[in-house]
Amino acid sequence: MSVTTAAAAAVRVEALTRTYGAGAQAVHALAGVDAAFARGTFTAVMGPSGSGKSTLLQTAAGLDRPTSGRVFIGDTELSRLSETRLSELRRGRVGFVFQAFNLLAALSVAENIELPLRMAGARPDPAWLAHVVARVGLGERLGHRPAGLSGGQQQRVAIARALAGRPDVVFCDEPTGALDTNTAADVLELLRGIVDEHGQTVVMVTHDPVAASYADRVLVLADGRIVRDQPQPGVTRIASLLASLDRRSMVRGS
């Protein structure tokens, strides 16, 4: 596990496994993963297709139950929670940003941003929401519907929605995958900014070495295990490592 202590971790996983199917058809998506994500840091999770990176994100975020092992958000162990309590925790303490923006077409930008709070029965903090909206540059778009926004603007709405409740951690699954290069850079700079300026914790799954270069740390999975966990080494070294893992995957599959 990372040297991050339990007290300093926004999220941590211990001996995490996730198996789909049974017997000869079983797929071991995670095979005993230990990791801790410190508060106020930006981590990129990478690996070849089928390495388990999205499964790690989903189990760490409480979207999927592990087969064994433990997941903590702060000091709360998720396996001890009922489905109702788990849903409440996700709404109140976890933010999500996905490749698909997942905005409701019938709602305005403001309504989409406030939706998780409304669903949780929480009263929005007007000052904080105004700050978030200003930070993501949406002040003049609050009354617009998603269909009237560019892809980058829609992703900014999704980021603002994820931040609206001041979550312990924001999980991002390929947040720039549907964006052009310039727009992707804007979104990544925004994620970097919320870590540096607000002490937010971001865990981002990505296949893109350039996107990973915005992170403090790169965690690489292969075959459901962590094979590299290090400070961000730069685009060239990330790309080289991923290429070597892809070649190994091709050899095993041949």
Secondary structure, 3 states (H helix, E strand, C coil): CCCCCHHHEEEEEEEEEEEECCHHHCEEEEEEEEEEEECCCEEEEECCCCCCHHHHHHHHCCCCCCCEEEEEECCEEHHHCCHHHHHHHHHHHEEEEECCCCCCCCCCHHHHHHHHHHHCCCCCCHHHHHHHHHHHCCCCCCCCCHHHCCHHHHHHHHHHHHHCCCCCEEEEECCCCCCCHHHHHHHHHHHHHHHHHHCCCEEEECCCHHHHCCCCEEEEEECCEEEEEEECCCHHHHHHHHHHHHHHHHHHHC
